[in-house]
Amino acid sequence: MRKKLRYGMVGGSLTSFVGNVHRQAISFEAKADLVAGCFSTNEVANKECAQFYRVDDERNYADFHEMAKKESIREDKIDFVSIVTPNYMHYEIAKTFLEEGINIMCEKPLCFSVEQALELEKLAEESGVLFAVTYSYSGYGMVKQAKKLVADGEIGDIINVNAEYLQEWLIDDIGAGDESTTKLSIWRKDPKYSGISNCVGDIGTHIENTVAYITGLKLKKVAAVLDSFGQALDLNANMLVEFENGAHGVYASSQVCVGHANGLVVRIFGTKGAIEWHQEEADHLYVTRKGFGTQMYNRGMGYITGRAAELNRIPSGHPEGLYVAFGNVYKTYINAILKKINGEILTESDLDFPSVSDGVDGVKFIHSVINSNNNNSPWTEI
């Protein structure tokens, strides 16, 4: 019976922020070893990363095509690949590894077009590959507690959602034209590398996924107004949304809101109560039942149950954070692969990670928002 996995990585050189986040998240469980990679298209950077993580020279590949082909025929092949490249490469890399039957963890957004997303979803279903997408906020314990409270009917039928993800890191790019005033992930503003959206594609999809995860509701349509402030892609977005159950809501994502760093806030209102969660205070969940005062749930306490309790790592009062949320996504995903390899039946809890279908929903959301904005902001079907 297998107790440990082997994994590879495409992208994620030593200077990559997100690559390091993924490696740290995987290391929490000590159930997967990094044994292969194509960490950079730069030969020197690729080799340096492989040497740092003690990846054998023969498994440090010059490109991902070679990596997928050679790994798939090894007796000790990788059990999954982590794709941590800029957006424009996700589709081709994912498709290449899917065709070789290798399980995939891919950064979001899944790809550029809805057609590409649906193709990847179909390939994953046909091959039986476990395909996850790192919508990492679903990994937070209190997000899982919120999901359980909604599913248990604690706040009744959902009638309204208000959610925002506000940042300020591109405020100096307003009116700056093509001159970049920051080097942090600047490729996100270039359509060649980022696709049709910057702000909505980068952080707006986190709103869509987090709300969908907690509520179980899918979006039906959206009406959106975006602002680019002289840039090629959006820096600010305001969206009206309608869910399949008829409820409505308001989403706002921005990278030019002074005073906000990573302000993802989700407020869900039902007929019997409300839930509120702030990413920057991730260990707390605010729950208000009709006719009573607001309660603050704290991660790690005895009254926290279900998946939130199962994934609790340290005693309450010691703050958990983004690395842990990523780690929780990977913990679930890695355990699912191990059970699959060992011939065990996968349960609903085993599959409690963002799937390729969630990635498809994210791509559909981006395109619907952009289409609405480009057509004078009418209601646009998802």
Residue pairs with C-beta under 8 A, 6 or more apart in sequence:
1 342
2 338
2 341
2 342
3 31
3 338
4 31
4 32
4 33
5 31
5 32
5 33
5 79
5 80
5 334
5 337
5 338
5 341
6 32
6 33
6 35
6 36
6 76
6 77
6 78
6 79
7 26
7 32
7 33
7 34
7 35
7 36
7 78
7 79
7 80
7 81
7 82
8 34
8 35
8 36
8 37
8 59
8 67
8 71
8 78
8 80
8 81
8 82
9 19
9 22
9 23
9 34
9 36
9 37
9 38
9 39
9 81
9 82
9 83
9 84
10 37
10 38
10 39
10 64
10 67
10 81
10 82
10 83
10 84
10 85
10 89
10 93
11 19
11 38
11 39
11 40
11 83
11 84
11 85
11 86
11 89
12 18
12 19
12 20
12 22
12 23
12 37
12 39
12 49
12 82
12 84
13 19
13 39
13 40
13 42
13 45
13 46
13 48
13 49
14 39
14 45
14 48
14 49
14 52
15 45
16 39
16 84
17 185
18 84
18 107
19 39
19 84
21 322
21 323
21 326
22 82
22 84
22 105
22 134
22 326
22 330
23 34
23 53
24 323
24 326
24 327
25 323
25 326
25 327
25 329
25 330
26 32
26 34
26 82
26 327
26 330
26 334
28 313
28 323
28 324
28 327
28 330
28 331
29 327
29 330
29 331
29 334
31 334
31 335
31 338
32 79
32 80
32 330
32 334
34 53
34 55
35 55
35 56
35 59
35 76
35 78
36 55
36 59
36 60
36 61
36 67
36 71
36 78
37 46
37 49
37 50
37 53
37 55
37 59
37 60
37 61
37 67
38 46
38 60
38 61
38 62
38 63
38 64
38 66
38 67
39 45
39 46
39 49
39 50
39 60
40 46
40 49
41 63
43 62
46 60
46 62
47 60
49 55
50 57
50 59
50 60
59 71
61 67
61 70
64 93
64 96
64 97
65 96
67 81
68 81
68 96
68 97
68 99
68 100
68 102
69 100
71 77
71 78
71 100
71 102
72 100
72 101
72 102
77 102
78 102
79 102
79 103
79 337
79 341
80 102
80 103
80 104
80 105
80 130
80 333
80 334
80 337
81 97
81 102
81 103
81 104
81 105
82 105
82 106
83 89
83 90
83 93
83 94
83 97
83 104
83 105
83 106
83 107
84 107
85 93
85 107
86 187
86 193
86 194
87 107
87 109
87 111
87 112
87 193
87 194
87 195
87 201
88 112
88 192
88 193
88 194
88 195
90 106
90 107
90 109
90 110
90 111
91 110
91 111
91 112
91 116
91 120
93 106
94 104
94 106
94 110
94 111
94 120
94 131
95 119
95 120
95 123
97 104
98 104
98 120
98 123
98 124
98 127
98 129
98 131
99 123
99 127
101 127
101 128
101 129
102 129
103 129
103 130
103 131
103 337
104 124
104 129
104 130
104 131
104 132
105 132
105 133
105 134
105 330
105 333
106 131
106 132
106 133
106 134
106 359
107 133
107 134
108 133
108 134
108 135
108 205
108 206
108 209
108 354
108 359
108 362
109 195
109 201
109 205
109 359
109 362
109 363
109 366
110 116
110 117
110 120
110 133
110 356
110 359
110 360
110 362
110 363
111 117
111 120
111 359
111 363
112 195
112 196
112 363
113 363
113 367
114 360
114 363
114 364
114 367
116 363
117 359
117 360
117 363
117 364
118 360
120 131
120 356
120 359
120 360
121 131
121 356
121 357
121 359
121 360
123 129
124 131
124 356
130 333
130 336
130 337
130 340
131 355
131 356
131 359
132 329
132 333
132 353
132 354
132 355
132 356
133 354
133 355
133 356
133 358
133 359
133 362
134 326
134 329
134 354
135 205
135 206
135 209
135 210
135 213
135 329
135 354
135 358
135 362
136 322
136 325
136 326
136 329
137 143
137 206
137 209
137 210
137 264
137 279
137 325
138 144
138 209
138 210
138 213
138 325
138 329
138 353
138 354
139 311
139 324
139 325
139 326
139 327
139 328
139 329
140 277
140 279
140 282
140 320
140 324
140 325
140 328
141 283
141 299
141 300
141 304
141 307
141 308
141 309
141 311
141 312
141 320
141 328
142 277
142 282
142 283
142 284
142 285
142 297
142 299
142 308
143 210
143 213
143 214
143 277
144 306
144 307
144 308
144 311
144 352
145 285
145 297
145 299
145 304
145 305
145 306
145 308
146 214
146 266
146 268
146 275
146 277
146 285
147 213
147 214
147 215
147 216
147 307
148 305
148 306
148 307
148 308
149 155
149 275
149 287
150 158
150 214
150 215
150 216
150 268
150 270
150 275
151 216
153 272
154 272
154 273
154 287
154 289
155 268
155 269
155 270
155 271
155 272
155 273
155 274
155 275
155 287
155 289
156 270
156 271
156 272
156 273
156 290
157 245
157 270
157 271
158 215
158 217
158 243
158 245
158 247
158 268
158 269
158 270
159 247
159 269
159 270
159 271
160 247
160 248
160 249
160 268
160 269
161 211
161 215
161 241
161 243
161 247
161 248
161 249
161 250
161 266
161 267
161 268
161 269
162 249
162 250
162 267
162 269
163 207
163 210
163 211
163 249
163 250
163 251
163 252
163 264
163 265
163 266
163 267
164 207
164 251
164 252
164 253
164 254
164 263
164 264
164 265
165 203
165 204
165 206
165 207
165 252
165 253
165 254
165 262
165 263
165 264
165 265
166 252
166 253
166 254
166 257
166 260
166 263
167 203
167 254
167 255
167 256
167 257
167 260
167 261
167 262
167 263
168 255
168 256
168 257
168 258
168 259
168 260
168 261
169 182
169 184
169 255
169 261
170 182
170 189
170 235
170 255
170 256
171 255
171 256
171 257
171 258
172 181
172 182
173 180
173 181
173 182
173 189
173 229
173 230
173 231
173 235
173 256
174 229
174 230
174 235
174 256
175 229
175 230
176 230
176 231
177 230
178 232
180 186
180 189
187 193
187 194
188 194
188 198
188 201
188 202
188 233
189 198
189 231
189 232
189 233
190 232
190 233
191 232
191 233
194 201
194 202
194 233
195 201
195 366
196 233
196 366
196 367
196 370
197 204
197 233
197 234
197 366
197 369
197 370
198 231
198 233
198 234
198 235
198 255
199 226
199 233
199 234
199 235
199 236
199 237
199 253
199 254
199 255
200 224
200 226
200 234
200 237
200 253
200 365
200 366
200 369
200 370
201 366
202 255
203 253
203 255
203 264
204 237
204 239
204 251
204 253
204 365
204 366
204 369
205 362
205 365
205 366
206 264
207 251
207 253
207 264
207 266
208 219
208 251
208 361
208 362
208 365
209 354
209 358
209 361
209 362
210 264
210 266
211 217
211 249
211 251
211 266
211 268
212 218
212 219
212 358
212 361
213 354
213 358
214 266
214 268
214 275
214 277
215 243
215 268
217 243
217 244
217 245
217 247
218 243
218 244
218 361
218 382
219 241
219 242
219 243
219 244
219 361
219 365
219 368
219 382
220 242
220 243
220 244
220 381
220 382
221 241
221 242
221 368
221 379
221 380
221 381
221 382
222 239
222 240
222 241
222 242
222 365
222 368
222 369
222 372
222 379
222 380
222 382
223 239
223 240
223 372
223 377
223 378
223 379
223 380
224 237
224 238
224 239
224 240
224 368
224 369
224 370
224 372
224 373
224 377
224 380
225 237
225 238
225 239
225 373
225 377
226 234
226 236
226 237
226 238
226 369
226 370
226 373
227 234
227 235
227 236
227 237
228 234
228 235
229 235
229 236
229 256
234 373
235 254
235 255
235 256
236 253
236 254
236 255
236 256
236 257
237 251
237 252
237 253
237 254
237 369
237 373
238 250
238 251
238 252
239 250
239 251
239 252
239 253
239 369
239 372
240 248
240 249
240 250
240 379
241 248
241 249
241 250
241 251
242 248
242 249
242 379
243 249
254 260
257 263
261 280
262 279
262 280
263 278
263 279
263 280
264 278
264 279
264 280
265 276
265 277
265 278
265 279
266 275
266 276
266 277
267 274
267 275
267 276
268 274
268 275
268 276
271 290
272 289
272 290
273 287
273 288
273 289
273 290
274 287
274 288
275 285
275 286
275 287
275 288
276 285
276 286
276 287
276 288
277 284
277 285
277 286
278 284
282 299
282 319
282 320
282 321
282 325
283 298
283 299
283 300
283 316
283 319
283 320
284 296
284 297
284 298
284 299
285 296
285 297
286 294
286 295
286 296
286 297
287 294
287 295
287 296
287 297
288 294
288 295
289 295
297 303
297 304
298 304
298 316
298 317
299 308
299 312
299 316
299 320
300 312
300 314
300 315
300 316
300 317
300 318
301 316
304 312
307 349
307 352
310 349
311 328
311 331
311 332
313 320
313 324
313 327
314 320
329 353
329 354
332 349
332 350
332 351
332 352
332 353
333 353
335 350
336 346
336 350
336 351
336 353
339 345
339 346
339 350
340 346
361 382
364 382
365 382
368 380
368 381
368 382
369 380
371 380
372 378
372 379
372 380
